């Protein structure tokens, strides 16, 4: 690892300070990466083809608050990135740490946040994303996706589904927006008590007395994989790429427009 394990100390002024931390390390071949950040956002980016991981952290540290420690390393075979306050400390008002992780090809990743955003771009491996109430956004993942949040929303552009995979997108009250094209090659099961919005043909079944209270089935391309999409009370939108505008304004037209993105 380049640099020593880092802690964020008290700021020099009454409001604290913004501290940047940059770390990198070699991973074992196919080593799973676990990111557990209860203090802010996690952004995943494609990190190339070598087994090297880069971690860039930005911490807001109020004056006098206990420091957040960032000491990533191998735990039970996985590479774990888990910033933590001391065991007897609580986060101060305004205290947070946001992470950007550059992940190399072929490494599965598990991410967990509390209220923080999880954003994934161009990852070439399986991803498992869980947030208590934060939003989740994905683009250009070459692997199976499991994404769950409580009150947060989910937005994802999907490449061809891995053959025989079963992917999951689930939220309790948030909206789910999926951008796909006919290369997806998967059947979808969509469930909600709110509305469906789509250009694709849906077969809708009412689930009287249940929540969600209706289920819709669709096949996009060939039926080679499964995708389960569930929101108890949020709208589910299944859109074609040509009609989908990402938050940064990028219009996606084909696979190459997204799966080489690493910025």
C-alpha positions as CSV (number, residue, x, y, z in Angstrom):
1,X,0.0,0.0,0.0
2,X,1.3,3.5,-0.9
3,X,1.1,5.7,2.1
4,X,0.5,4.8,5.7
5,X,-3.0,4.0,7.2
6,X,-4.7,7.3,7.6
7,X,-6.7,9.1,10.2
8,X,-8.4,12.4,9.9
9,X,-7.6,14.7,12.8
10,X,-9.3,17.9,14.1
11,X,-9.3,21.0,11.9
12,X,-7.4,24.1,12.6
13,X,-10.4,26.4,12.6
14,X,-13.8,26.5,14.3
15,X,-15.6,24.7,11.5
16,X,-13.0,21.9,11.0
17,X,-11.3,21.1,7.7
18,X,-11.6,19.1,4.5
19,X,-9.0,16.4,4.3
20,X,-8.0,14.3,1.2
21,X,-6.6,10.8,1.5
22,X,-5.1,8.8,-1.4
23,X,-4.2,5.1,-1.0
24,X,-3.4,2.2,-3.3
25,X,-2.7,-1.5,-2.9
26,X,-2.2,-4.7,-4.8
27,X,-5.0,-7.2,-4.7
28,X,-4.8,-11.0,-4.9
29,X,-6.1,-12.4,-8.2
30,X,-10.0,-12.4,-8.2
31,X,-10.0,-11.1,-4.6
32,X,-13.4,-9.8,-3.5
33,X,-13.5,-6.1,-2.4
34,X,-15.8,-5.0,0.4
35,X,-16.6,-1.4,1.0
36,X,-18.6,-0.5,4.1
37,X,-19.0,3.3,4.6
38,X,-21.6,4.5,7.1
39,X,-20.3,8.1,6.9
40,X,-21.0,9.1,3.3
41,X,-21.1,8.2,-0.4
42,X,-19.2,5.5,-2.3
43,X,-18.4,5.9,-6.0
44,X,-16.9,2.9,-7.9
45,X,-14.9,3.5,-11.1
46,X,-13.2,1.1,-13.5
47,X,-9.5,0.9,-12.5
48,X,-7.8,-1.0,-15.4
49,X,-6.6,-4.5,-15.9
50,X,-3.9,-4.9,-13.2
51,X,-4.7,-6.2,-9.7
52,X,-4.3,-2.7,-8.2
53,X,-6.9,-0.8,-6.3
54,X,-6.9,2.9,-5.7
55,X,-8.9,4.6,-2.9
56,X,-9.5,8.4,-2.8
57,X,-11.2,9.7,0.3
58,X,-12.5,13.2,1.2
59,X,-13.4,13.7,4.8
60,X,-15.1,16.6,6.5
61,X,-13.8,16.7,10.0
62,X,-15.4,19.1,12.5
63,X,-13.0,20.6,15.1
64,X,-12.8,18.5,18.3
65,X,-14.6,15.5,16.9
66,X,-13.1,12.0,17.2
67,X,-11.2,11.2,14.0
68,X,-12.4,8.7,11.4
69,X,-9.8,6.0,10.7
70,X,-9.3,4.6,7.2
71,X,-7.1,1.4,7.3
72,X,-8.0,-0.8,4.4
73,X,-6.6,-4.3,4.1
74,X,-7.2,-8.1,3.8
75,X,-9.8,-9.6,6.2
76,X,-11.0,-13.2,5.9
77,X,-9.8,-13.4,2.3
78,X,-11.5,-10.2,1.1
79,X,-10.0,-6.7,0.8
80,X,-12.0,-4.5,3.2
81,X,-12.4,-0.8,3.0
82,X,-14.3,0.3,6.2
83,X,-13.7,3.7,7.7
84,X,-14.6,3.8,11.3
85,X,-14.8,6.1,14.3
86,X,-13.5,4.8,17.7
87,X,-15.8,2.3,19.3
88,X,-17.1,4.8,21.9
89,X,-17.6,7.7,19.5
90,X,-20.6,9.0,17.5
91,X,-20.3,11.0,14.3
92,X,-20.4,14.8,15.0
93,X,-22.7,17.1,13.2
94,X,-21.4,17.6,9.6
95,X,-18.8,14.9,9.9
96,X,-18.6,12.6,6.8
97,X,-16.2,10.7,4.6
98,X,-16.9,10.1,0.9
99,X,-15.0,7.4,-1.1
100,X,-14.0,6.9,-4.7
101,X,-12.7,3.4,-5.4
102,X,-10.9,2.5,-8.7
103,X,-11.5,-1.2,-9.0
104,X,-9.6,-3.4,-11.5
105,X,-11.2,-5.9,-13.9
106,X,-12.3,-9.3,-12.5
107,X,-12.9,-8.3,-8.9
108,X,-16.4,-8.7,-7.4
109,X,-17.3,-5.9,-5.0
110,X,-19.8,-5.5,-2.1
111,X,-20.8,-2.0,-1.1
112,X,-22.8,-0.8,1.9
113,X,-23.8,2.7,2.9
114,X,-26.4,4.2,5.3
115,X,-27.8,7.4,3.8
116,X,-24.9,7.7,1.3
117,X,-25.2,7.5,-2.5
118,X,-23.7,4.4,-4.2
119,X,-22.6,5.1,-7.8
120,X,-20.9,2.6,-10.1
121,X,-19.5,3.2,-13.5
122,X,-17.8,0.8,-15.9
123,X,-17.1,-2.0,-13.4
124,X,-16.1,-5.3,-14.9
125,X,-17.1,-7.8,-12.3
126,X,-20.1,-8.7,-10.2
127,X,-21.5,-5.9,-7.9
128,X,-23.6,-6.2,-4.8
129,X,-24.9,-2.7,-3.6
130,X,-26.9,-2.2,-0.4
131,X,-27.9,1.1,1.2
132,X,-30.2,1.7,4.1
133,X,-31.8,4.8,2.5
134,X,-29.4,6.1,-0.1
135,X,-29.8,6.3,-3.9
136,X,-28.1,3.8,-6.2
137,X,-26.9,4.6,-9.7
138,X,-25.2,2.2,-12.1
139,X,-23.8,2.5,-15.6
140,X,-22.0,0.0,-17.8
141,X,-21.5,-2.9,-15.5
142,X,-20.0,-6.1,-17.1
143,X,-21.2,-8.5,-14.4
144,X,-24.2,-9.5,-12.4
145,X,-25.9,-6.8,-10.3
146,X,-27.6,-7.0,-6.9
147,X,-28.9,-3.6,-5.8
148,X,-31.1,-2.9,-2.8
149,X,-32.1,0.2,-0.9
150,X,-34.8,1.3,1.5
151,X,-36.3,4.7,0.7
152,X,-33.7,5.5,-2.0
153,X,-34.2,5.4,-5.8
154,X,-32.3,3.1,-8.2
155,X,-31.2,4.2,-11.7
156,X,-29.3,1.8,-14.0
157,X,-28.3,1.3,-17.6
158,X,-27.9,-2.3,-18.3
159,X,-25.6,-4.1,-20.7
160,X,-26.3,-7.7,-21.9
161,X,-27.2,-9.7,-18.9
162,X,-24.7,-12.4,-18.0
163,X,-26.1,-15.7,-19.3
164,X,-28.0,-17.7,-16.7
165,X,-27.7,-14.9,-14.1
166,X,-30.4,-13.6,-11.8
167,X,-30.1,-9.9,-11.1
168,X,-32.1,-8.0,-8.5
169,X,-33.1,-4.3,-8.1
170,X,-35.2,-3.6,-5.0
171,X,-36.4,-0.6,-3.0
172,X,-39.2,-0.1,-0.5
173,X,-40.6,3.3,-1.5
174,X,-38.2,4.7,-4.1
175,X,-38.5,4.8,-7.9
176,X,-36.6,2.4,-10.1
177,X,-35.5,3.4,-13.6
178,X,-33.8,0.9,-15.9
179,X,-32.4,1.9,-19.3
180,X,-32.0,-1.1,-21.7
181,X,-32.0,-2.1,-25.3
182,X,-32.8,-5.3,-27.2
183,X,-29.3,-6.7,-26.5
184,X,-30.3,-7.2,-22.8
185,X,-31.4,-10.8,-23.5
186,X,-33.3,-11.3,-20.3
187,X,-36.8,-11.8,-18.9
188,X,-37.9,-9.2,-16.3
189,X,-40.3,-9.5,-13.4
190,X,-41.5,-6.1,-12.3
191,X,-43.5,-5.6,-9.1
192,X,-45.0,-2.5,-7.5
193,X,-48.1,-0.9,-6.0
194,X,-47.4,2.3,-8.0
195,X,-47.3,2.7,-11.8
196,X,-45.3,1.0,-14.6
197,X,-43.9,3.2,-17.4
198,X,-42.4,1.5,-20.4
199,X,-42.2,1.2,-24.2
200,X,-41.9,-2.6,-23.9
201,X,-44.8,-4.9,-24.0
202,X,-45.8,-6.0,-20.5
203,X,-48.1,-8.8,-19.2
204,X,-49.6,-7.4,-16.0
205,X,-51.1,-9.5,-13.3
206,X,-53.1,-8.0,-10.3
207,X,-52.1,-9.3,-6.9
208,X,-55.2,-8.5,-4.9
209,X,-54.6,-8.0,-1.2
210,X,-50.8,-8.1,-1.5
211,X,-48.0,-5.5,-1.5
212,X,-46.8,-4.9,-4.1
213,X,-50.3,-5.3,-5.7
214,X,-49.3,-6.0,-9.3
215,X,-46.6,-7.8,-11.2
216,X,-45.6,-7.3,-14.8
217,X,-43.6,-9.7,-17.0
218,X,-41.5,-8.8,-20.1
219,X,-38.8,-10.3,-22.3
220,X,-36.2,-8.0,-23.9
221,X,-34.1,-9.7,-26.6
222,X,-33.6,-13.5,-26.0
223,X,-34.6,-15.1,-22.7
224,X,-31.1,-16.0,-21.4
225,X,-31.2,-14.5,-17.9
226,X,-33.5,-13.2,-15.2
227,X,-34.0,-9.7,-13.7
228,X,-36.2,-9.1,-10.7
229,X,-37.3,-5.5,-10.1
230,X,-39.3,-4.6,-7.0
231,X,-40.6,-1.4,-5.4
232,X,-43.3,-1.6,-2.8
233,X,-44.7,1.9,-3.5
234,X,-42.4,3.5,-6.1
235,X,-42.9,3.8,-9.9
236,X,-40.9,1.4,-12.1
237,X,-39.8,2.7,-15.5
238,X,-38.3,0.5,-18.2
239,X,-36.9,2.7,-20.9
240,X,-34.9,2.3,-24.1
241,X,-31.5,3.9,-24.1
242,X,-32.4,6.5,-26.8
243,X,-34.9,8.0,-24.4
244,X,-32.8,7.9,-21.3
245,X,-30.7,10.9,-20.2
246,X,-28.2,10.2,-17.4
247,X,-27.8,12.8,-14.6
248,X,-24.7,14.2,-16.3
249,X,-26.4,14.6,-19.6
250,X,-24.8,11.6,-21.4
251,X,-27.1,10.1,-24.0
252,X,-26.4,6.3,-24.3
253,X,-26.8,4.8,-27.8
254,X,-24.9,1.5,-27.6
255,X,-22.6,-0.7,-25.5
256,X,-19.5,1.2,-26.4
257,X,-21.0,4.5,-25.2
258,X,-21.0,3.2,-21.6
259,X,-18.8,0.2,-21.0
260,X,-15.6,1.9,-21.7
261,X,-16.4,4.8,-19.3
262,X,-14.0,5.1,-16.4
263,X,-14.2,8.8,-15.5
